[in-house]
Amino acid sequence: MDACLWPGKSLIMQQYHDNEWCVPSHDDSYIFEMLTLEGAQAGLSWNIVLSKREEYKKAFHNFDITYCSKLSDGEIENIREEFNVIKNLLKLKSVRNNAMEIIKIRLEFGSFSNFLWNYVDFKPVINNWKLDSEAPAKNDLSEKISRDLKKRNFKFVGPVIIYSFMQAIGMVDDHIITCPCHSKNINVR
């Protein structure tokens, strides 16, 4: 079976592809982590962001939403100076901002996961692409979620970021149809 080509020869990208990409997750901390990392990627390569992932985990206490929501400007500046994360201050401040908004959503929906997965009736959208290049950069759903999150004051949630985020948390399965990781092939590998 031919796997997706986008991970290339990068071990970190291959591991992410094989073990996480398009795998459904309902864990709010993981979902917050992916939202943070996808936002950090804006303008950069995913490989760069993944290479800094462990530093992000240390800096943001394993993406503890309550902890992140209470970070002071000074603590965010310290993270920027002391950890090997993307140094963009707006991206770093978005971690606190988005954590605060997730807490509000949890009060309304019970979890951030419930809020997001409701968009797809709690079932992943399984695509059947023959080539990596067929997967879109954004779609109507990512545009809708992006608009809704922006109305709720989330940052770094444009429709392209949100589509990648949907892949990251498994709301969509964009593995090519011949990839062993595609939903239809999971039980036969």
C-alpha positions in Angstrom: 0.0 0.0 0.0 1.2 3.5 -0.9 1.3 5.9 2.0 0.8 9.6 2.0 3.9 11.4 0.5 3.7 14.6 2.5 5.8 13.5 5.5 8.8 13.0 3.1 11.9 11.5 4.8 11.5 13.4 8.1 11.2 10.9 10.9 9.3 13.4 13.1 6.8 14.0 10.3 6.5 10.3 9.5 5.8 9.5 13.2 3.2 12.3 13.4 1.5 11.0 10.2 1.5 7.4 11.3 0.4 7.9 14.9 -1.6 11.2 15.2 -2.6 12.8 11.9 -6.3 12.3 11.2 -6.8 10.1 14.3 -10.0 11.3 16.1 -9.3 12.9 19.5 -11.8 14.1 22.1 -9.2 15.1 24.7 -9.4 18.8 25.4 -5.8 19.1 26.3 -4.6 17.5 23.1 -7.1 19.5 21.1 -5.8 22.7 22.7 -2.2 21.6 22.0 -3.0 21.0 18.3 -4.8 24.4 18.1 -1.8 26.1 19.6 0.7 24.3 17.3 -1.4 24.9 14.2 -1.5 28.6 15.1 2.2 28.6 15.7 2.7 27.2 12.2 1.2 30.2 10.4 3.9 31.1 7.8 6.2 28.3 8.8 6.6 24.6 8.1 5.0 21.9 10.2 8.3 20.2 10.5 9.7 23.3 12.3 6.7 23.4 14.7 6.9 19.6 15.5 10.6 20.0 16.2 9.7 22.5 18.9 6.8 20.6 20.3 8.5 19.3 23.4 9.6 22.8 24.3 6.0 23.9 23.9 4.9 21.2 26.3 7.4 22.3 28.9 6.6 26.0 28.5 2.8 25.5 28.7 2.8 22.8 31.3 1.7 20.1 28.9 -1.0 22.4 27.5 -2.9 22.7 30.8 -5.8 24.9 29.8 -6.3 26.5 33.3 -2.6 27.2 33.7 -2.3 28.7 30.3 -5.4 30.9 30.8 -3.8 32.5 33.8 -0.4 33.3 32.3 0.7 36.9 32.9 2.4 39.0 30.2 5.6 38.6 32.1 5.3 34.8 32.1 4.6 34.8 28.4 7.7 37.0 27.8 9.7 34.6 29.9 8.5 31.7 27.8 9.6 33.6 24.7 13.0 34.1 26.1 13.7 30.8 27.9 12.1 28.2 25.7 12.8 27.1 22.2 9.3 28.0 20.9 8.3 30.2 17.9 9.2 33.7 19.2 6.2 35.6 17.8 4.7 37.4 20.7 1.2 37.5 19.2 1.3 33.7 18.7 2.4 33.2 22.3 -0.2 35.5 23.7 -2.8 33.7 21.6 -2.2 30.6 23.8 -3.5 32.4 26.9 -6.3 34.0 25.0 -7.5 30.8 23.4 -7.2 29.0 26.8 -9.5 31.6 28.3 -12.0 31.2 25.5 -11.9 27.4 25.8 -12.8 27.7 29.5 -15.9 29.7 28.4 -16.8 27.1 25.8 -16.5 24.3 28.4 -19.1 26.1 30.6 -21.5 26.2 27.7 -20.9 22.9 26.0 -19.3 20.7 28.7 -16.0 20.4 26.7 -14.1 22.0 23.8 -14.4 18.7 22.1 -18.2 18.7 22.2 -18.2 22.2 20.7 -16.0 21.2 17.8 -17.2 17.7 17.1 -20.8 18.9 16.9 -19.9 20.4 13.6 -19.4 16.9 12.1 -22.2 15.2 14.1 -19.4 13.6 16.2 -18.2 11.5 13.3 -15.1 12.2 11.3 -15.4 13.2 7.6 -13.6 10.4 5.7 -12.3 11.5 2.3 -11.1 9.2 -0.4 -8.3 11.1 -2.1 -6.0 9.3 -4.6 -3.3 11.9 -4.3 -2.0 14.1 -1.4 -2.6 17.2 -3.6 -6.4 16.5 -3.7 -6.8 17.4 -0.1 -7.9 21.1 0.2 -6.2 23.8 2.2 -9.6 24.9 3.5 -13.2 24.1 2.9 -16.7 25.4 3.7 -16.6 23.7 7.1 -13.2 25.2 8.1 -14.4 28.6 7.0 -17.5 28.2 9.2 -15.6 27.0 12.3 -13.1 29.8 11.7 -15.8 32.4 11.6 -17.5 31.0 14.8 -14.2 30.8 16.7 -13.3 34.4 15.7 -16.7 35.6 16.9 -15.7 34.0 20.2 -12.5 36.0 20.2 -10.1 33.1 19.3 -6.8 34.1 17.7 -4.8 32.4 14.9 -7.9 30.5 13.7 -8.1 31.4 10.0 -9.8 28.8 7.7 -6.5 27.3 6.5 -5.2 26.9 10.0 -8.6 25.4 11.1 -8.6 22.9 8.2 -5.1 21.7 9.3 -6.4 21.6 12.9 -9.4 19.5 11.8 -6.9 17.0 10.3 -4.7 17.1 13.4 -7.6 16.1 15.7 -9.2 13.7 13.3 -12.3 15.6 12.4 -11.3 14.8 8.8 -9.4 11.8 7.4 -7.3 13.1 4.5 -5.0 10.1 4.2 -4.9 9.0 0.6 -7.1 6.0 0.0 -4.1 3.7 -0.4 -2.4 4.8 2.8 -2.3 2.1 5.5 -3.4 4.9 8.0 -6.6 5.7 6.1 -9.7 4.8 8.1 -10.7 2.1 5.7 -7.4 0.4 5.9 -6.8 0.5 9.7 -8.3 -2.9 10.3 -6.3 -4.6 7.5 -2.8 -3.5 8.4 
